[in-house]
Amino acid sequence: IMMTVSVIIAGLLPIMLGSGTGSEVMRRIAAPMVGGMASATLLTLLVIPAVFLLWQRRHLS
């Protein structure tokens, strides 16, 4: 998960930081993708396991 996200974000950073022709349009596409990848990673690695653990504890008791 971390390798995939880091490669995607590394690929999108030049698009976000670019200053060539059409960079304003591409920046509007790349910025939400970077935010989405970061939030999806946090959700996958932290929130979903925590919710599963809470659900498992409630189900067992």
mmJSON file of the N, C-alpha and C atoms, coordinates in Angstrom:
{"data_MODEL":{"atom_site":{
"group_PDB":["ATOM","ATOM","ATOM","ATOM","ATOM","ATOM","ATOM","ATOM","ATOM","ATOM","ATOM","ATOM","ATOM","ATOM","ATOM","ATOM","ATOM","ATOM","ATOM","ATOM","ATOM","ATOM","ATOM","ATOM","ATOM","ATOM","ATOM","ATOM","ATOM","ATOM","ATOM","ATOM","ATOM","ATOM","ATOM","ATOM","ATOM","ATOM","ATOM","ATOM","ATOM","ATOM","ATOM","ATOM","ATOM","ATOM","ATOM","ATOM","ATOM","ATOM","ATOM","ATOM","ATOM","ATOM","ATOM","ATOM","ATOM","ATOM","ATOM","ATOM","ATOM","ATOM","ATOM","ATOM","ATOM","ATOM","ATOM","ATOM","ATOM","ATOM","ATOM","ATOM","ATOM","ATOM","ATOM","ATOM","ATOM","ATOM","ATOM","ATOM","ATOM","ATOM","ATOM","ATOM","ATOM","ATOM","ATOM","ATOM","ATOM","ATOM","ATOM","ATOM","ATOM","ATOM","ATOM","ATOM","ATOM","ATOM","ATOM","ATOM","ATOM","ATOM","ATOM","ATOM","ATOM","ATOM","ATOM","ATOM","ATOM","ATOM","ATOM","ATOM","ATOM","ATOM","ATOM","ATOM","ATOM","ATOM","ATOM","ATOM","ATOM","ATOM","ATOM","ATOM","ATOM","ATOM","ATOM","ATOM","ATOM","ATOM","ATOM","ATOM","ATOM","ATOM","ATOM","ATOM","ATOM","ATOM","ATOM","ATOM","ATOM","ATOM","ATOM","ATOM","ATOM","ATOM","ATOM","ATOM","ATOM","ATOM","ATOM","ATOM","ATOM","ATOM","ATOM","ATOM","ATOM","ATOM","ATOM","ATOM","ATOM","ATOM","ATOM","ATOM","ATOM","ATOM","ATOM","ATOM","ATOM","ATOM","ATOM","ATOM","ATOM","ATOM","ATOM","ATOM","ATOM","ATOM","ATOM","ATOM","ATOM","ATOM","ATOM"],
"id":[1,2,3,4,5,6,7,8,9,10,11,12,13,14,15,16,17,18,19,20,21,22,23,24,25,26,27,28,29,30,31,32,33,34,35,36,37,38,39,40,41,42,43,44,45,46,47,48,49,50,51,52,53,54,55,56,57,58,59,60,61,62,63,64,65,66,67,68,69,70,71,72,73,74,75,76,77,78,79,80,81,82,83,84,85,86,87,88,89,90,91,92,93,94,95,96,97,98,99,100,101,102,103,104,105,106,107,108,109,110,111,112,113,114,115,116,117,118,119,120,121,122,123,124,125,126,127,128,129,130,131,132,133,134,135,136,137,138,139,140,141,142,143,144,145,146,147,148,149,150,151,152,153,154,155,156,157,158,159,160,161,162,163,164,165,166,167,168,169,170,171,172,173,174,175,176,177,178,179,180,181,182,183],
"type_symbol":["N","C","C","N","C","C","N","C","C","N","C","C","N","C","C","N","C","C","N","C","C","N","C","C","N","C","C","N","C","C","N","C","C","N","C","C","N","C","C","N","C","C","N","C","C","N","C","C","N","C","C","N","C","C","N","C","C","N","C","C","N","C","C","N","C","C","N","C","C","N","C","C","N","C","C","N","C","C","N","C","C","N","C","C","N","C","C","N","C","C","N","C","C","N","C","C","N","C","C","N","C","C","N","C","C","N","C","C","N","C","C","N","C","C","N","C","C","N","C","C","N","C","C","N","C","C","N","C","C","N","C","C","N","C","C","N","C","C","N","C","C","N","C","C","N","C","C","N","C","C","N","C","C","N","C","C","N","C","C","N","C","C","N","C","C","N","C","C","N","C","C","N","C","C","N","C","C","N","C","C","N","C","C"],
"label_atom_id":["N","CA","C","N","CA","C","N","CA","C","N","CA","C","N","CA","C","N","CA","C","N","CA","C","N","CA","C","N","CA","C","N","CA","C","N","CA","C","N","CA","C","N","CA","C","N","CA","C","N","CA","C","N","CA","C","N","CA","C","N","CA","C","N","CA","C","N","CA","C","N","CA","C","N","CA","C","N","CA","C","N","CA","C","N","CA","C","N","CA","C","N","CA","C","N","CA","C","N","CA","C","N","CA","C","N","CA","C","N","CA","C","N","CA","C","N","CA","C","N","CA","C","N","CA","C","N","CA","C","N","CA","C","N","CA","C","N","CA","C","N","CA","C","N","CA","C","N","CA","C","N","CA","C","N","CA","C","N","CA","C","N","CA","C","N","CA","C","N","CA","C","N","CA","C","N","CA","C","N","CA","C","N","CA","C","N","CA","C","N","CA","C","N","CA","C","N","CA","C","N","CA","C","N","CA","C","N","CA","C","N","CA","C"],
"label_alt_id":[null,null,null,null,null,null,null,null,null,null,null,null,null,null,null,null,null,null,null,null,null,null,null,null,null,null,null,null,null,null,null,null,null,null,null,null,null,null,null,null,null,null,null,null,null,null,null,null,null,null,null,null,null,null,null,null,null,null,null,null,null,null,null,null,null,null,null,null,null,null,null,null,null,null,null,null,null,null,null,null,null,null,null,null,null,null,null,null,null,null,null,null,null,null,null,null,null,null,null,null,null,null,null,null,null,null,null,null,null,null,null,null,null,null,null,null,null,null,null,null,null,null,null,null,null,null,null,null,null,null,null,null,null,null,null,null,null,null,null,null,null,null,null,null,null,null,null,null,null,null,null,null,null,null,null,null,null,null,null,null,null,null,null,null,null,null,null,null,null,null,null,null,null,null,null,null,null,null,null,null,null,null,null],
"label_comp_id":["ILE","ILE","ILE","MET","MET","MET","MET","MET","MET","THR","THR","THR","VAL","VAL","VAL","SER","SER","SER","VAL","VAL","VAL","ILE","ILE","ILE","ILE","ILE","ILE","ALA","ALA","ALA","GLY","GLY","GLY","LEU","LEU","LEU","LEU","LEU","LEU","PRO","PRO","PRO","ILE","ILE","ILE","MET","MET","MET","LEU","LEU","LEU","GLY","GLY","GLY","SER","SER","SER","GLY","GLY","GLY","THR","THR","THR","GLY","GLY","GLY","SER","SER","SER","GLU","GLU","GLU","VAL","VAL","VAL","MET","MET","MET","ARG","ARG","ARG","ARG","ARG","ARG","ILE","ILE","ILE","ALA","ALA","ALA","ALA","ALA","ALA","PRO","PRO","PRO","MET","MET","MET","VAL","VAL","VAL","GLY","GLY","GLY","GLY","GLY","GLY","MET","MET","MET","ALA","ALA","ALA","SER","SER","SER","ALA","ALA","ALA","THR","THR","THR","LEU","LEU","LEU","LEU","LEU","LEU","THR","THR","THR","LEU","LEU","LEU","LEU","LEU","LEU","VAL","VAL","VAL","ILE","ILE","ILE","PRO","PRO","PRO","ALA","ALA","ALA","VAL","VAL","VAL","PHE","PHE","PHE","LEU","LEU","LEU","LEU","LEU","LEU","TRP","TRP","TRP","GLN","GLN","GLN","ARG","ARG","ARG","ARG","ARG","ARG","HIS","HIS","HIS","LEU","LEU","LEU","SER","SER","SER"],
"label_asym_id":["A","A","A","A","A","A","A","A","A","A","A","A","A","A","A","A","A","A","A","A","A","A","A","A","A","A","A","A","A","A","A","A","A","A","A","A","A","A","A","A","A","A","A","A","A","A","A","A","A","A","A","A","A","A","A","A","A","A","A","A","A","A","A","A","A","A","A","A","A","A","A","A","A","A","A","A","A","A","A","A","A","A","A","A","A","A","A","A","A","A","A","A","A","A","A","A","A","A","A","A","A","A","A","A","A","A","A","A","A","A","A","A","A","A","A","A","A","A","A","A","A","A","A","A","A","A","A","A","A","A","A","A","A","A","A","A","A","A","A","A","A","A","A","A","A","A","A","A","A","A","A","A","A","A","A","A","A","A","A","A","A","A","A","A","A","A","A","A","A","A","A","A","A","A","A","A","A","A","A","A","A","A","A"],
"label_entity_id":["1","1","1","1","1","1","1","1","1","1","1","1","1","1","1","1","1","1","1","1","1","1","1","1","1","1","1","1","1","1","1","1","1","1","1","1","1","1","1","1","1","1","1","1","1","1","1","1","1","1","1","1","1","1","1","1","1","1","1","1","1","1","1","1","1","1","1","1","1","1","1","1","1","1","1","1","1","1","1","1","1","1","1","1","1","1","1","1","1","1","1","1","1","1","1","1","1","1","1","1","1","1","1","1","1","1","1","1","1","1","1","1","1","1","1","1","1","1","1","1","1","1","1","1","1","1","1","1","1","1","1","1","1","1","1","1","1","1","1","1","1","1","1","1","1","1","1","1","1","1","1","1","1","1","1","1","1","1","1","1","1","1","1","1","1","1","1","1","1","1","1","1","1","1","1","1","1","1","1","1","1","1","1"],
"label_seq_id":[1,1,1,2,2,2,3,3,3,4,4,4,5,5,5,6,6,6,7,7,7,8,8,8,9,9,9,10,10,10,11,11,11,12,12,12,13,13,13,14,14,14,15,15,15,16,16,16,17,17,17,18,18,18,19,19,19,20,20,20,21,21,21,22,22,22,23,23,23,24,24,24,25,25,25,26,26,26,27,27,27,28,28,28,29,29,29,30,30,30,31,31,31,32,32,32,33,33,33,34,34,34,35,35,35,36,36,36,37,37,37,38,38,38,39,39,39,40,40,40,41,41,41,42,42,42,43,43,43,44,44,44,45,45,45,46,46,46,47,47,47,48,48,48,49,49,49,50,50,50,51,51,51,52,52,52,53,53,53,54,54,54,55,55,55,56,56,56,57,57,57,58,58,58,59,59,59,60,60,60,61,61,61],
"pdbx_PDB_ins_code":[null,null,null,null,null,null,null,null,null,null,null,null,null,null,null,null,null,null,null,null,null,null,null,null,null,null,null,null,null,null,null,null,null,null,null,null,null,null,null,null,null,null,null,null,null,null,null,null,null,null,null,null,null,null,null,null,null,null,null,null,null,null,null,null,null,null,null,null,null,null,null,null,null,null,null,null,null,null,null,null,null,null,null,null,null,null,null,null,null,null,null,null,null,null,null,null,null,null,null,null,null,null,null,null,null,null,null,null,null,null,null,null,null,null,null,null,null,null,null,null,null,null,null,null,null,null,null,null,null,null,null,null,null,null,null,null,null,null,null,null,null,null,null,null,null,null,null,null,null,null,null,null,null,null,null,null,null,null,null,null,null,null,null,null,null,null,null,null,null,null,null,null,null,null,null,null,null,null,null,null,null,null,null],
"Cartn_x":[0.837,0.0,0.875,1.848,2.688,3.519,4.016,4.815,3.955,2.757,1.87,1.508,1.149,0.765,1.942,3.118,4.277,4.645,4.523,4.829,3.792,2.522,1.477,1.668,1.922,2.124,3.39,4.452,5.681,5.448,4.591,4.269,3.393,2.568,1.675,2.327,3.381,4.029,4.559,5.22,5.653,4.483,3.353,2.175,1.668,1.668,1.194,2.126,3.414,4.395,4.806,4.262,4.633,4.175,4.855,4.515,4.38,4.235,4.139,2.728,2.545,1.246,0.233,-0.902,-1.957,-1.743,-0.757,-0.465,-1.578,-2.322,-3.417,-4.498,-4.794,-5.809,-5.32,-4.082,-3.542,-3.393,-3.081,-2.952,-4.287,-5.368,-6.71,-7.092,-6.485,-6.741,-5.842,-4.579,-3.609,-3.8,-4.176,-4.291,-5.335,-6.544,-7.489,-7.05,-6.314,-5.828,-4.815,-3.929,-2.951,-3.669,-4.62,-5.388,-6.169,-6.746,-7.486,-6.596,-5.42,-4.495,-4.029,-3.748,-3.306,-4.415,-5.63,-6.729,-7.102,-7.049,-7.348,-6.308,-5.056,-4.013,-4.235,-4.53,-4.807,-6.031,-7.041,-8.245,-7.941,-7.17,-6.854,-5.959,-4.978,-3.998,-4.397,-5.248,-5.564,-7.031,-7.916,-9.324,-10.009,-9.855,-10.536,-10.087,-8.786,-8.413,-8.954,-9.002,-9.535,-11.024,-11.77,-13.203,-13.43,-12.633,-12.759,-12.469,-11.454,-11.126,-12.267,-12.831,-13.971,-15.175,-15.426,-16.531,-16.299,-15.085,-14.745,-14.923,-14.487,-14.648,-16.12,-16.909,-18.342,-19.024,-18.609,-19.223,-18.884,-17.683,-17.267,-17.866,-18.204,-18.723,-20.227],
"Cartn_y":[-1.19,0.0,1.244,1.264,2.463,2.697,1.623,1.798,2.332,1.805,2.257,3.723,4.097,5.485,6.423,6.028,6.911,7.107,6.067,6.2,7.076,6.907,7.736,9.201,9.458,10.844,11.421,10.617,11.098,11.415,10.664,10.937,12.165,12.461,13.613,14.92,14.846,16.074,16.953,16.399,17.273,17.949,17.273,17.876,19.023,18.818,19.872,21.073,20.835,21.91,22.484,21.957,22.409,23.829,24.457,25.839,26.033,24.96,25.071,25.378,25.229,25.479,24.456,24.941,24.067,23.549,24.102,23.594,23.904,24.984,25.313,24.239,23.752,22.709,21.404,21.048,19.795,19.842,21.014,21.16,20.901,21.343,21.113,19.644,18.888,17.449,16.715,17.113,16.388,16.623,17.818,18.122,17.256,17.096,16.203,14.744,14.345,12.967,12.721,13.681,13.545,13.504,14.39,14.38,13.096,12.599,11.342,10.159,10.131,9.033,9.087,10.28,10.414,10.007,10.47,10.124,8.649,8.077,6.652,5.792,6.232,5.488,5.516,6.685,6.772,5.952,5.998,5.221,3.724,3.282,1.865,1.365,2.158,1.687,1.932,2.912,3.254,3.063,3.65,3.698,2.341,1.707,0.438,-0.642,-0.816,-1.801,-1.461,-0.183,0.207,-0.097,0.196,-0.104,-1.61,-2.36,-3.817,-4.355,-3.824,-4.268,-3.962,-2.773,-2.426,-3.318,-3.57,-4.44,-5.859,-6.352,-7.705,-7.823,-6.839,-6.866,-6.863,-6.066,-6.0,-7.317,-7.919,-9.16,-10.325,-10.349,-11.45,-11.355,-10.164,-10.034,-10.109],
"Cartn_z":[0.0,0.0,0.0,0.89,1.009,-0.253,-0.858,-2.072,-3.215,-3.352,-4.417,-4.244,-3.024,-2.758,-2.966,-2.494,-2.644,-4.115,-4.922,-6.351,-7.053,-6.698,-7.315,-6.941,-5.657,-5.222,-5.846,-5.932,-6.567,-8.046,-8.701,-10.096,-10.272,-9.267,-9.373,-8.931,-8.142,-7.668,-8.799,-9.823,-10.92,-11.638,-11.708,-12.332,-11.471,-10.147,-9.245,-9.222,-9.353,-9.243,-10.595,-11.68,-13.014,-13.294,-14.245,-14.591,-16.097,-16.836,-18.284,-18.756,-20.053,-20.662,-20.161,-19.705,-19.209,-17.805,-17.111,-15.77,-14.773,-15.012,-14.094,-14.131,-15.312,-15.457,-14.84,-15.113,-14.588,-13.078,-12.548,-11.097,-10.41,-11.04,-10.484,-10.517,-11.393,-11.445,-10.453,-10.368,-9.549,-8.056,-7.653,-6.222,-5.517,-6.053,-5.375,-5.378,-6.406,-6.437,-5.333,-5.097,-4.016,-2.67,-2.473,-1.229,-1.042,-2.105,-2.034,-1.72,-2.306,-2.018,-0.577,-0.072,1.32,2.284,2.035,2.944,2.835,1.651,1.499,2.203,2.188,2.881,4.382,4.926,6.363,6.736,5.907,6.172,6.156,5.18,5.047,6.17,6.556,7.534,8.981,9.249,10.637,10.995,10.237,10.634,10.467,9.333,9.095,10.078,10.361,11.384,12.769,13.121,14.43,14.522,13.481,13.473,13.529,12.812,12.847,14.239,14.898,16.253,17.215,17.128,17.981,17.689,16.432,16.051,16.553,16.453,16.902,18.414,19.165,20.623,21.008,20.326,20.633,20.267,19.176,18.713,19.645,20.204,21.075,22.477,22.925,24.298,24.384],
"occupancy":[1.0,1.0,1.0,1.0,1.0,1.0,1.0,1.0,1.0,1.0,1.0,1.0,1.0,1.0,1.0,1.0,1.0,1.0,1.0,1.0,1.0,1.0,1.0,1.0,1.0,1.0,1.0,1.0,1.0,1.0,1.0,1.0,1.0,1.0,1.0,1.0,1.0,1.0,1.0,1.0,1.0,1.0,1.0,1.0,1.0,1.0,1.0,1.0,1.0,1.0,1.0,1.0,1.0,1.0,1.0,1.0,1.0,1.0,1.0,1.0,1.0,1.0,1.0,1.0,1.0,1.0,1.0,1.0,1.0,1.0,1.0,1.0,1.0,1.0,1.0,1.0,1.0,1.0,1.0,1.0,1.0,1.0,1.0,1.0,1.0,1.0,1.0,1.0,1.0,1.0,1.0,1.0,1.0,1.0,1.0,1.0,1.0,1.0,1.0,1.0,1.0,1.0,1.0,1.0,1.0,1.0,1.0,1.0,1.0,1.0,1.0,1.0,1.0,1.0,1.0,1.0,1.0,1.0,1.0,1.0,1.0,1.0,1.0,1.0,1.0,1.0,1.0,1.0,1.0,1.0,1.0,1.0,1.0,1.0,1.0,1.0,1.0,1.0,1.0,1.0,1.0,1.0,1.0,1.0,1.0,1.0,1.0,1.0,1.0,1.0,1.0,1.0,1.0,1.0,1.0,1.0,1.0,1.0,1.0,1.0,1.0,1.0,1.0,1.0,1.0,1.0,1.0,1.0,1.0,1.0,1.0,1.0,1.0,1.0,1.0,1.0,1.0,1.0,1.0,1.0,1.0,1.0,1.0],
"B_iso_or_equiv":[0.0,0.0,0.0,0.0,0.0,0.0,0.0,0.0,0.0,0.0,0.0,0.0,0.0,0.0,0.0,0.0,0.0,0.0,0.0,0.0,0.0,0.0,0.0,0.0,0.0,0.0,0.0,0.0,0.0,0.0,0.0,0.0,0.0,0.0,0.0,0.0,0.0,0.0,0.0,0.0,0.0,0.0,0.0,0.0,0.0,0.0,0.0,0.0,0.0,0.0,0.0,0.0,0.0,0.0,0.0,0.0,0.0,0.0,0.0,0.0,0.0,0.0,0.0,0.0,0.0,0.0,0.0,0.0,0.0,0.0,0.0,0.0,0.0,0.0,0.0,0.0,0.0,0.0,0.0,0.0,0.0,0.0,0.0,0.0,0.0,0.0,0.0,0.0,0.0,0.0,0.0,0.0,0.0,0.0,0.0,0.0,0.0,0.0,0.0,0.0,0.0,0.0,0.0,0.0,0.0,0.0,0.0,0.0,0.0,0.0,0.0,0.0,0.0,0.0,0.0,0.0,0.0,0.0,0.0,0.0,0.0,0.0,0.0,0.0,0.0,0.0,0.0,0.0,0.0,0.0,0.0,0.0,0.0,0.0,0.0,0.0,0.0,0.0,0.0,0.0,0.0,0.0,0.0,0.0,0.0,0.0,0.0,0.0,0.0,0.0,0.0,0.0,0.0,0.0,0.0,0.0,0.0,0.0,0.0,0.0,0.0,0.0,0.0,0.0,0.0,0.0,0.0,0.0,0.0,0.0,0.0,0.0,0.0,0.0,0.0,0.0,0.0,0.0,0.0,0.0,0.0,0.0,0.0],
"pdbx_formal_charge":[null,null,null,null,null,null,null,null,null,null,null,null,null,null,null,null,null,null,null,null,null,null,null,null,null,null,null,null,null,null,null,null,null,null,null,null,null,null,null,null,null,null,null,null,null,null,null,null,null,null,null,null,null,null,null,null,null,null,null,null,null,null,null,null,null,null,null,null,null,null,null,null,null,null,null,null,null,null,null,null,null,null,null,null,null,null,null,null,null,null,null,null,null,null,null,null,null,null,null,null,null,null,null,null,null,null,null,null,null,null,null,null,null,null,null,null,null,null,null,null,null,null,null,null,null,null,null,null,null,null,null,null,null,null,null,null,null,null,null,null,null,null,null,null,null,null,null,null,null,null,null,null,null,null,null,null,null,null,null,null,null,null,null,null,null,null,null,null,null,null,null,null,null,null,null,null,null,null,null,null,null,null,null],
"auth_seq_id":[1,1,1,2,2,2,3,3,3,4,4,4,5,5,5,6,6,6,7,7,7,8,8,8,9,9,9,10,10,10,11,11,11,12,12,12,13,13,13,14,14,14,15,15,15,16,16,16,17,17,17,18,18,18,19,19,19,20,20,20,21,21,21,22,22,22,23,23,23,24,24,24,25,25,25,26,26,26,27,27,27,28,28,28,29,29,29,30,30,30,31,31,31,32,32,32,33,33,33,34,34,34,35,35,35,36,36,36,37,37,37,38,38,38,39,39,39,40,40,40,41,41,41,42,42,42,43,43,43,44,44,44,45,45,45,46,46,46,47,47,47,48,48,48,49,49,49,50,50,50,51,51,51,52,52,52,53,53,53,54,54,54,55,55,55,56,56,56,57,57,57,58,58,58,59,59,59,60,60,60,61,61,61],
"auth_comp_id":["ILE","ILE","ILE","MET","MET","MET","MET","MET","MET","THR","THR","THR","VAL","VAL","VAL","SER","SER","SER","VAL","VAL","VAL","ILE","ILE","ILE","ILE","ILE","ILE","ALA","ALA","ALA","GLY","GLY","GLY","LEU","LEU","LEU","LEU","LEU","LEU","PRO","PRO","PRO","ILE","ILE","ILE","MET","MET","MET","LEU","LEU","LEU","GLY","GLY","GLY","SER","SER","SER","GLY","GLY","GLY","THR","THR","THR","GLY","GLY","GLY","SER","SER","SER","GLU","GLU","GLU","VAL","VAL","VAL","MET","MET","MET","ARG","ARG","ARG","ARG","ARG","ARG","ILE","ILE","ILE","ALA","ALA","ALA","ALA","ALA","ALA","PRO","PRO","PRO","MET","MET","MET","VAL","VAL","VAL","GLY","GLY","GLY","GLY","GLY","GLY","MET","MET","MET","ALA","ALA","ALA","SER","SER","SER","ALA","ALA","ALA","THR","THR","THR","LEU","LEU","LEU","LEU","LEU","LEU","THR","THR","THR","LEU","LEU","LEU","LEU","LEU","LEU","VAL","VAL","VAL","ILE","ILE","ILE","PRO","PRO","PRO","ALA","ALA","ALA","VAL","VAL","VAL","PHE","PHE","PHE","LEU","LEU","LEU","LEU","LEU","LEU","TRP","TRP","TRP","GLN","GLN","GLN","ARG","ARG","ARG","ARG","ARG","ARG","HIS","HIS","HIS","LEU","LEU","LEU","SER","SER","SER"],
"auth_asym_id":["A","A","A","A","A","A","A","A","A","A","A","A","A","A","A","A","A","A","A","A","A","A","A","A","A","A","A","A","A","A","A","A","A","A","A","A","A","A","A","A","A","A","A","A","A","A","A","A","A","A","A","A","A","A","A","A","A","A","A","A","A","A","A","A","A","A","A","A","A","A","A","A","A","A","A","A","A","A","A","A","A","A","A","A","A","A","A","A","A","A","A","A","A","A","A","A","A","A","A","A","A","A","A","A","A","A","A","A","A","A","A","A","A","A","A","A","A","A","A","A","A","A","A","A","A","A","A","A","A","A","A","A","A","A","A","A","A","A","A","A","A","A","A","A","A","A","A","A","A","A","A","A","A","A","A","A","A","A","A","A","A","A","A","A","A","A","A","A","A","A","A","A","A","A","A","A","A","A","A","A","A","A","A"],
"auth_atom_id":["N","CA","C","N","CA","C","N","CA","C","N","CA","C","N","CA","C","N","CA","C","N","CA","C","N","CA","C","N","CA","C","N","CA","C","N","CA","C","N","CA","C","N","CA","C","N","CA","C","N","CA","C","N","CA","C","N","CA","C","N","CA","C","N","CA","C","N","CA","C","N","CA","C","N","CA","C","N","CA","C","N","CA","C","N","CA","C","N","CA","C","N","CA","C","N","CA","C","N","CA","C","N","CA","C","N","CA","C","N","CA","C","N","CA","C","N","CA","C","N","CA","C","N","CA","C","N","CA","C","N","CA","C","N","CA","C","N","CA","C","N","CA","C","N","CA","C","N","CA","C","N","CA","C","N","CA","C","N","CA","C","N","CA","C","N","CA","C","N","CA","C","N","CA","C","N","CA","C","N","CA","C","N","CA","C","N","CA","C","N","CA","C","N","CA","C","N","CA","C","N","CA","C","N","CA","C","N","CA","C","N","CA","C"],
"pdbx_PDB_model_num":[1,1,1,1,1,1,1,1,1,1,1,1,1,1,1,1,1,1,1,1,1,1,1,1,1,1,1,1,1,1,1,1,1,1,1,1,1,1,1,1,1,1,1,1,1,1,1,1,1,1,1,1,1,1,1,1,1,1,1,1,1,1,1,1,1,1,1,1,1,1,1,1,1,1,1,1,1,1,1,1,1,1,1,1,1,1,1,1,1,1,1,1,1,1,1,1,1,1,1,1,1,1,1,1,1,1,1,1,1,1,1,1,1,1,1,1,1,1,1,1,1,1,1,1,1,1,1,1,1,1,1,1,1,1,1,1,1,1,1,1,1,1,1,1,1,1,1,1,1,1,1,1,1,1,1,1,1,1,1,1,1,1,1,1,1,1,1,1,1,1,1,1,1,1,1,1,1,1,1,1,1,1,1]
}}}
